Amino acid sequence: MTDYEKLAERYIQIWNDTNPTTRRAAIDELFTEDATFVDPMAAVAGPAAIDGLIGAVQAQMPGYVLTLAGAVDGHHDQARFGWEGAQPGGAVEVAGFDVVTLAPDGRINQVLGFLDLVPA
């Protein structure tokens, strides 16, 4: 049985990891080689592209920290969870939720992201 909450926590940790080396190693561990990520602002495939996307978002929004928002819900090798982003101690400026699907080995093979709040 998959622990969807731990999976979501690992996913959020990757988005918060600003060290390119450790972030890429974590991506290679958590995502399949053919993983895709799609949200209203991006569509990428593969660990290198996912890493590049995360790095670009971090450069665009320096200092932001993502946190899980609410409960993680999962069944049949898929999970959904909300997240929020803000400067440490600041008001939430970006929020959304992601739906992930898992490969048979338990790694993420697809992320479908939805944005509920984006900075002006």
N, C-alpha and C positions, 0 to 999 in steps of 0.2 A: 504494500500500500504506500502511495506517495504522501509525503508530508508537504502539503501545498503551502503551508505557512512558511516553512523553512526555505522552500523554493523561491517564494516571493521575496523573502528577506535577502537571499543571495542575489537575486536579480537587482534589487534596490541597491545593495552594496556595490555592485558593479557600476551602476550609474553614479555613485558617489566617489568612486575610486579615481583620483586624479593622477595616479602614477601609471603611465602608459604600459609599463612592463607587467605590473601585477594585475592591472585591469585586463590586459589581453590574455594573460594566463587564466584568469577567472572566467573570461568569455569562452576560451577553448574548453574549459571544464564543464561549463553549464549549457552551452549551445552545441547543436550538431553542426557538422561541416556544411550542411545545406540549409541552415536556419534562415528564415526570412523575418524581417521587421517592417511593418507597414503601419503608418499613422497618417493623419491629414497633411503632415508636412514632409514626410520622407517615406521612401520605399527602397530597402536595401536587402541584399542577400549575401550570406556568408559571414563568418566570424570577423574577417578583416574589415568588411564594410560596416558591420555593426559596431565594431570598435571605433572606426572612423567617425561614425555618426555620433556616438557618445562623446568622443573628444571634441567634435565640432559644437555640440550643445553646451558642453562645459566651457568652451572658449567664448561662446555667445552669452552665457549666463554664469560668469565666474563667481565662485563662492556659494552658489545655491546648493542646498542639501535636500535630497528627496527622502521622504518618509512614507511608510505605508499609512493609508487612511482607511480605517474600518477593517472589517473582517475579510479574510481571504476565503474564497469559496472555490471548491474544486470537486470534480468527479470525472470519471472516465478519461483520465489522462488529459484533462484540461482544467485550467484555473483562471479565475478573474480576481482582480484586486485593484483597489483605488490607491492613488498616491498623491502626494502634495509636495511642492517645492517652494523653498524660501531661503533667504539669507538667514544665517544663524540668529535667532532671537527676533526675526522679522515676521511680518505678515505673509501669509501664503500668497504667492503671485502666479503660480502655475499649478494646475491640478488636472487629473484625468484618471482613466482606468485602463488597464491592459488585460487582454485575454491571451493566455499562452496555451499552446498545445505541446504535448510531450511525445517524444519518440519512445519506442519500446524500452530503450536503455534509461529512460527517466530524464534525459536532457531535453531542453527546449528546442523545438524545431520550427515554431512559428509564434510571432508576437503580433497581435492586432491591437493597436493603441488608439485610444480615443481621448481627445483633449476637451476638458470642460472649462478651463480657465487658462488664458495665455496672457503674458505681459503685453501692455500696449505698445 
